[in-house]
């Protein structure tokens, strides 16, 4: 009986976690899981990154992808999740432009190169509970690639930060995906502010170390830089 209980707990834990193996652009899905999205270290375990300062906070990738996916500027994007995104917390999207002479297929995304293009905040439901966009869905929230984003190859990074245990240090869980993309039809914008990952987050940031039971929706501050919208 004890073994059965242990197994059930383990299965439940895995089912409560998720990965984002496939990008969808204007309703058209990446051709296969992990084809342009870099396979993450948790592809099997589904466990999140627990340290906001770990090198894994960048892409959590175990290997680069074989493809580079074309994404027109102005596109609507989202990711498909392997399980319901049932943990409360924000969804954020970042871009990092690949330097000249390098390729999205092998660049590591190091340095002050990342800029945020999307974030979400909670609302209060009729039961006085915080709820988040796309919570309990099998997809992440939609975001838009800003029309002013310059053409070129990029890493697109998505994260959902699970905050159900975030009242304690290193209790937040980061679920990540990085996709190798090529933006076309863009503009002449100057994205920013630019930050490094790791580097942009601290363990005690108010959007990472937070007790959701004690805050109002408007008081939640997502971690990282301001959103660049072009």
C-alpha positions as CSV (number, residue, x, y, z in Angstrom):
1,X,0.0,0.0,0.0
2,X,2.8,2.4,0.9
3,X,4.5,1.7,-2.5
4,X,1.2,2.4,-4.3
5,X,0.8,5.6,-2.5
6,X,4.3,6.7,-3.3
7,X,3.8,5.9,-7.0
8,X,0.5,7.8,-7.1
9,X,2.2,10.9,-5.6
10,X,4.9,10.7,-8.1
11,X,2.5,10.4,-11.0
12,X,0.4,13.3,-9.7
13,X,3.6,15.4,-9.4
14,X,4.6,14.8,-13.0
15,X,1.0,15.5,-14.2
16,X,1.1,18.8,-12.4
17,X,4.2,19.9,-14.4
18,X,4.6,20.7,-18.0
19,X,6.9,21.5,-20.9
20,X,6.3,23.7,-24.0
21,X,7.7,21.6,-27.0
22,X,5.9,23.3,-29.9
23,X,5.5,26.9,-31.0
24,X,2.4,28.1,-32.9
25,X,2.7,31.1,-35.2
26,X,-0.5,32.6,-36.6
27,X,-2.3,29.4,-36.0
28,X,0.3,27.2,-37.7
29,X,2.2,24.8,-35.4
30,X,5.8,24.0,-35.5
31,X,6.1,20.8,-37.6
32,X,7.0,18.5,-34.6
33,X,7.8,18.7,-31.0
34,X,11.4,20.0,-30.4
35,X,12.0,20.6,-34.1
36,X,12.7,24.3,-33.8
37,X,12.2,24.5,-30.1
38,X,15.2,23.4,-28.1
39,X,14.6,20.2,-26.2
40,X,14.6,21.0,-22.5
41,X,16.3,19.1,-19.7
42,X,12.9,18.4,-18.2
43,X,11.4,16.9,-21.4
44,X,10.8,13.6,-19.5
45,X,10.6,14.7,-15.8
46,X,8.6,17.9,-16.5
47,X,10.2,19.5,-13.4
48,X,10.8,23.2,-13.4
49,X,13.9,25.3,-12.7
50,X,13.9,26.3,-9.0
51,X,16.7,28.8,-8.9
52,X,16.2,32.2,-10.5
53,X,20.0,32.7,-10.8
54,X,20.8,29.3,-12.3
55,X,22.2,29.1,-15.9
56,X,19.2,27.0,-16.7
57,X,17.0,30.0,-16.3
58,X,18.0,31.1,-19.8
59,X,16.7,28.2,-21.9
60,X,16.9,25.0,-19.7
61,X,18.0,23.3,-22.9
62,X,19.6,19.9,-23.2
63,X,20.3,20.2,-26.9
64,X,19.8,22.7,-29.8
65,X,17.0,22.1,-32.3
66,X,17.5,21.1,-35.9
67,X,15.3,23.8,-37.5
68,X,14.9,27.5,-37.5
69,X,11.2,28.6,-37.8
70,X,10.2,31.6,-39.8
71,X,8.1,34.1,-37.9
72,X,6.8,37.3,-39.6
73,X,6.9,40.4,-37.4
74,X,3.4,41.2,-36.1
75,X,2.6,37.5,-35.8
76,X,0.5,36.1,-33.0
77,X,2.3,33.3,-31.2
78,X,1.8,30.9,-28.3
79,X,3.1,27.5,-27.2
80,X,1.4,24.2,-26.8
81,X,1.8,22.6,-23.3
82,X,2.2,18.9,-22.6
83,X,-0.1,19.2,-19.6
84,X,-2.5,21.7,-18.3
85,X,-0.8,24.9,-17.1
86,X,-2.5,24.6,-13.7
87,X,-0.1,26.3,-11.4
88,X,-0.8,30.1,-10.8
89,X,1.7,32.6,-12.2
90,X,2.6,34.8,-15.0
91,X,3.6,33.9,-18.6
92,X,6.4,36.0,-20.1
93,X,8.0,36.1,-23.6
94,X,11.5,37.3,-24.5
95,X,13.5,37.7,-27.7
96,X,17.3,37.8,-28.1
97,X,18.8,38.8,-31.5
98,X,21.5,36.5,-32.8
99,X,24.8,38.4,-33.3
100,X,26.2,38.7,-36.9
101,X,28.2,35.7,-37.9
102,X,26.3,33.4,-35.7
103,X,23.2,31.2,-36.1
104,X,20.1,30.7,-34.0
105,X,20.9,27.0,-34.4
106,X,23.9,27.1,-32.1
107,X,24.1,30.5,-30.4
108,X,23.8,30.2,-26.6
109,X,22.0,33.5,-25.8
110,X,24.6,34.8,-23.4
111,X,25.1,38.5,-22.5
112,X,22.8,41.5,-22.2
113,X,20.7,40.5,-25.2
114,X,17.2,39.6,-24.0
115,X,14.2,41.9,-24.2
116,X,10.7,41.2,-22.9
117,X,7.8,41.4,-25.3
118,X,4.9,40.1,-23.2
119,X,3.8,39.5,-19.6
120,X,0.6,38.7,-17.8
121,X,-0.9,39.8,-14.5
122,X,-3.6,38.2,-12.4
123,X,-7.3,39.1,-11.8
124,X,-9.5,38.3,-8.9
125,X,-12.4,35.9,-9.5
126,X,-15.8,35.8,-7.7
127,X,-14.3,33.5,-5.0
128,X,-11.6,36.1,-4.2
129,X,-8.9,33.9,-5.7
130,X,-6.2,35.2,-8.0
131,X,-6.5,33.8,-11.5
132,X,-4.1,34.0,-14.4
133,X,-4.6,34.2,-18.2
134,X,-4.5,30.7,-19.7
135,X,-4.5,29.0,-16.3
136,X,-5.7,25.4,-16.6
137,X,-5.3,25.5,-20.4
138,X,-3.1,23.4,-22.6
139,X,-1.5,26.4,-24.2
140,X,0.4,29.5,-23.1
141,X,-1.2,32.9,-23.6
142,X,-1.0,34.6,-26.9
143,X,1.7,37.2,-27.5
144,X,2.6,39.4,-30.5
145,X,5.9,39.8,-32.1
146,X,6.2,43.6,-32.2
147,X,5.9,44.9,-35.8
148,X,9.0,47.1,-35.3
149,X,11.3,44.1,-34.4
150,X,14.2,44.2,-36.8
151,X,14.6,41.3,-39.2
152,X,17.1,38.5,-38.4
153,X,17.5,35.3,-36.4
154,X,16.5,35.3,-32.8
155,X,16.0,33.0,-29.8
156,X,12.4,33.3,-28.6
157,X,12.0,32.4,-24.9
158,X,8.7,31.6,-23.2
159,X,8.4,31.1,-19.4
160,X,5.5,30.4,-17.1
161,X,6.4,31.0,-13.4
162,X,4.5,28.7,-11.0
163,X,4.0,30.6,-7.8
164,X,2.0,28.2,-5.7
165,X,5.1,27.6,-3.4
166,X,6.7,31.0,-3.9
167,X,6.2,32.2,-0.3
168,X,9.5,30.5,0.4
169,X,13.0,31.2,-1.1
170,X,13.5,29.1,-4.3
171,X,9.9,28.0,-4.1
172,X,8.9,29.4,-7.5
173,X,9.1,27.0,-10.4
174,X,10.2,28.2,-13.8
175,X,8.9,26.3,-16.9
176,X,10.8,27.4,-20.0
177,X,11.1,27.0,-23.8
178,X,13.5,28.6,-26.3
179,X,12.8,28.4,-30.0
180,X,15.1,29.2,-32.9
181,X,13.4,31.6,-35.2
182,X,13.9,34.0,-38.1
183,X,11.9,37.2,-38.0
184,X,10.9,38.6,-41.4
185,X,9.0,41.7,-42.5
186,X,10.1,43.6,-39.5
187,X,10.9,47.2,-38.8
188,X,13.6,49.5,-37.5
189,X,12.8,49.5,-33.8
190,X,15.4,49.5,-31.0
191,X,14.3,46.8,-28.6
192,X,15.1,47.2,-24.9
193,X,15.9,47.4,-22.1
194,X,18.3,44.5,-22.7
195,X,19.1,42.1,-19.9
196,X,21.1,38.9,-19.3
197,X,19.7,35.6,-18.3
198,X,20.8,34.7,-15.7
199,X,21.2,38.1,-14.2
200,X,17.8,39.8,-14.8
201,X,16.2,37.9,-11.8
202,X,17.0,37.7,-8.1
203,X,15.7,35.1,-5.7
204,X,13.9,37.8,-3.6
205,X,12.4,39.8,-6.5
206,X,8.8,40.6,-5.4
207,X,7.4,38.7,-8.5
208,X,9.4,35.5,-7.5
209,X,9.3,35.5,-3.7
210,X,5.6,36.2,-3.1
211,X,2.7,34.9,-1.1
212,X,-0.3,34.9,-3.5
213,X,-2.7,34.7,-0.6
214,X,-1.7,38.1,0.7
215,X,-1.7,40.3,-2.4
216,X,-4.1,42.1,-4.6
217,X,-4.0,41.6,-8.4
218,X,-2.7,45.1,-9.2
219,X,0.2,44.8,-6.6
220,X,1.8,41.8,-8.4
221,X,5.1,42.9,-10.2
222,X,6.4,40.4,-12.8
223,X,10.1,39.9,-12.6
224,X,12.5,41.2,-15.3
225,X,12.6,44.3,-17.4
226,X,9.7,46.4,-18.8
227,X,7.9,45.1,-21.9
228,X,9.1,46.4,-25.2
229,X,6.2,46.8,-27.6
230,X,7.9,48.6,-30.4
